[in-house]
Amino acid sequence: MRYLLIPLLLLTACAPRSSSPPLNTAIIQGPVDFYPSQPGLDWVYLPLRASTSDPPLRLSVIGPASFEGQPAIRYRLSGRGLERSYYRQVDAGGVRLLGIEDYDRIQVARYTPPIQEYPPETSFAVGARWGGQTREVIELRVNNQTTRVSDRVLEYTYTVLGRSNVSVPAGNFEVYRIGVEYRDPRNPSLRENFEVWFFPGVGEVFTSMNFTEQGGLALVGRNFR
């Protein structure tokens, strides 16, 4: 459930705009899936080196949607100048990323085949490794005109490195540490490596995939138990 930011090499830059994520104050009680995907779920994150009074990033499960004609679940990430929607399929086969929309669908990235972000729950264990190759197409869609800005192949690998007891503002967790690598097979020097901390039934507790200059993003709160 890599529900935060796609590595920078996957997306071209758009000028950020100010946004203030709405607060979902309702606390959702009851069981949550291994890979949480129920509509209404909220996570709140801050860069590690940010003050608790700084504006957060908020990730919300909006619910069922369609992306390029395929059924999906829409996740919305907003705050700190970001406005992004992720479209995923979450089922017995794991979590797959179909595409991303930025800034009211002005910039759209789609992945063919979808990126396997997480494996089937039954395959998730220390030492598990998965990955693949995808074609990434990024388009700008403005005033009913579409301009293709990128069309390339990306390779990716995920590895569950081990388990660790960690402490973040949201609490203490015994997480799975996942190493992530994205690379461009046509340019071996273009690769990025990250680490994600995942806790089943909660999601991503930490990711170094963006805000690296501030130490990555840590979970500070959620609206479900």
C-alpha positions in Angstrom: 0.0 0.0 0.0 2.4 2.6 -1.1 -0.3 5.3 -0.9 2.0 8.3 -0.7 4.2 9.9 -3.3 5.4 8.3 -6.5 9.2 8.8 -6.8 10.1 12.0 -8.5 11.6 10.3 -11.6 8.1 9.0 -12.4 6.4 12.4 -12.6 7.3 15.6 -14.3 6.8 18.8 -12.2 3.8 20.9 -12.2 3.7 24.3 -10.4 2.2 23.6 -7.0 -0.7 25.5 -5.7 -1.9 26.2 -2.2 -4.4 23.7 -0.8 -5.8 23.0 2.7 -6.9 19.4 3.1 -10.3 19.0 4.7 -10.4 17.4 8.1 -12.4 14.2 8.5 -13.0 14.2 12.2 -15.2 11.0 12.3 -13.4 8.1 13.9 -14.1 4.9 12.1 -14.4 1.9 14.4 -14.2 -1.8 13.4 -12.0 -4.0 11.3 -9.9 -2.5 8.6 -8.4 -4.6 5.7 -4.8 -5.7 5.7 -4.3 -3.1 2.9 -6.8 -0.4 4.1 -9.0 0.8 1.3 -12.4 1.5 2.8 -14.0 4.8 1.7 -13.7 7.5 4.4 -10.3 6.4 5.8 -7.9 9.3 6.5 -4.1 9.4 7.2 -2.2 12.5 8.2 1.6 12.9 7.6 4.3 15.4 8.2 8.0 15.6 7.1 10.2 14.3 9.9 11.9 17.6 10.4 8.7 19.7 10.3 7.1 21.3 13.3 3.8 19.8 14.5 2.3 23.2 13.8 3.2 23.0 10.1 0.5 22.2 7.6 0.1 18.4 7.0 -0.4 16.1 4.1 -3.7 14.3 4.2 -4.4 11.0 2.4 -8.1 10.1 2.0 -9.9 7.1 0.5 -12.5 8.8 -1.7 -14.1 5.5 -2.9 -15.0 3.7 -6.1 -14.0 5.4 -9.3 -13.0 4.8 -12.9 -9.6 5.5 -14.4 -9.2 5.4 -18.2 -12.2 3.0 -18.4 -11.0 0.7 -15.6 -12.6 0.2 -12.2 -10.5 1.6 -9.4 -10.4 3.1 -5.9 -9.6 6.8 -5.7 -7.2 8.1 -3.1 -6.7 11.8 -2.6 -3.5 13.4 -1.4 -3.6 17.1 -0.5 -1.8 19.7 1.5 1.5 21.6 1.4 0.8 22.7 -2.2 0.0 19.2 -3.5 -3.3 18.1 -5.0 -3.2 14.5 -6.4 -5.5 11.6 -7.0 -4.2 8.0 -7.1 -6.2 5.3 -8.8 -5.7 1.8 -7.5 -7.1 -1.7 -7.6 -7.1 -3.5 -4.2 -8.2 -7.2 -4.1 -6.9 -10.7 -3.5 -4.1 -10.0 -5.9 -2.7 -7.2 -3.8 -2.5 -3.4 -4.6 -1.9 -2.2 -8.1 -1.5 1.5 -9.2 -3.3 2.3 -12.5 -2.5 6.0 -12.7 -2.3 9.4 -11.1 -4.0 12.7 -11.7 -2.5 16.0 -10.6 -4.1 19.4 -10.2 -7.7 18.8 -11.3 -6.7 16.3 -14.0 -4.4 18.7 -15.7 -1.5 16.2 -15.6 -2.3 12.5 -15.9 0.1 9.6 -15.6 -0.9 6.1 -16.5 0.9 2.8 -16.1 0.6 -0.2 -18.4 0.6 -2.8 -16.9 -0.3 -1.3 -13.5 2.5 -1.1 -10.9 2.3 -3.9 -8.4 2.7 -1.8 -5.2 1.9 -4.7 -2.8 1.6 -8.4 -3.3 -1.3 -10.7 -2.3 -1.7 -10.7 1.4 -0.8 -14.4 1.6 2.6 -13.6 -0.1 3.5 -10.7 2.2 6.3 -11.8 4.5 9.9 -11.0 5.4 12.1 -11.8 2.4 9.2 -11.4 -0.1 10.3 -9.7 -3.4 8.2 -8.5 -6.3 8.5 -6.1 -9.2 8.1 -5.7 -12.9 8.2 -3.4 -15.8 5.7 -0.8 -16.8 5.1 1.8 -19.5 4.6 5.2 -18.1 2.8 7.8 -20.2 2.4 11.3 -18.8 0.1 13.8 -20.5 -1.0 17.4 -20.0 -4.7 18.0 -20.6 -5.6 21.7 -20.9 -8.5 23.4 -22.7 -9.5 20.1 -24.4 -6.0 19.6 -25.8 -3.7 16.7 -24.8 0.1 17.0 -24.9 2.2 14.0 -24.2 5.2 15.0 -22.1 6.7 11.6 -21.4 6.5 8.0 -22.7 9.0 5.6 -21.3 9.6 2.2 -19.7 10.3 1.9 -16.0 11.5 -1.1 -14.0 10.8 -1.5 -10.3 11.6 -3.9 -7.4 10.2 -4.1 -3.9 11.8 -6.2 -1.1 10.6 -6.8 2.4 13.8 -6.3 4.3 12.7 -7.2 7.8 10.7 -6.2 10.8 11.5 -3.4 13.3 10.0 -1.7 16.3 9.7 2.0 15.4 8.2 5.1 17.0 6.5 7.9 15.0 4.2 10.7 16.1 1.2 8.4 15.6 2.5 5.8 18.0 4.7 2.7 18.2 4.5 0.0 15.6 6.3 -3.2 14.7 6.6 -2.5 11.0 7.7 -4.3 7.9 10.6 -2.4 6.3 10.3 -2.4 2.5 13.1 -1.4 0.1 11.9 0.1 -3.1 13.9 0.7 -6.3 12.8 2.4 -9.5 15.0 2.5 -12.6 15.0 3.5 -16.3 16.4 0.5 -18.3 17.6 2.8 -21.0 19.6 4.9 -18.6 21.2 2.8 -15.9 22.4 5.9 -14.0 18.7 7.0 -13.5 17.5 5.1 -10.5 16.0 5.9 -7.1 16.0 3.9 -3.9 13.6 4.4 -1.0 12.4 2.7 2.2 8.8 2.3 3.3 7.5 1.1 6.8 4.3 -0.7 6.5 2.0 -2.0 9.3 -0.9 -4.3 8.3 -4.3 -2.8 9.0 -2.8 0.7 9.3 -0.8 1.3 6.1 2.4 3.2 5.6 3.9 4.6 8.8 6.9 6.2 7.1 8.2 6.7 3.6 11.3 8.3 2.3 9.9 8.6 -1.2 9.6 12.3 -1.1 10.4 15.2 1.2 13.8 13.5 1.4 15.5 16.8 2.3 13.3 16.9 5.4 13.9 13.2 6.3 10.8 11.7 4.6 7.2 11.5 5.8 5.9 10.1 9.0 2.4 9.2 10.1 1.0 11.6 12.8 -2.6 10.5 12.9 -5.4 8.6 11.3 -9.2 8.5 11.7 -9.7 4.7 12.3 -8.8 2.2 14.9 
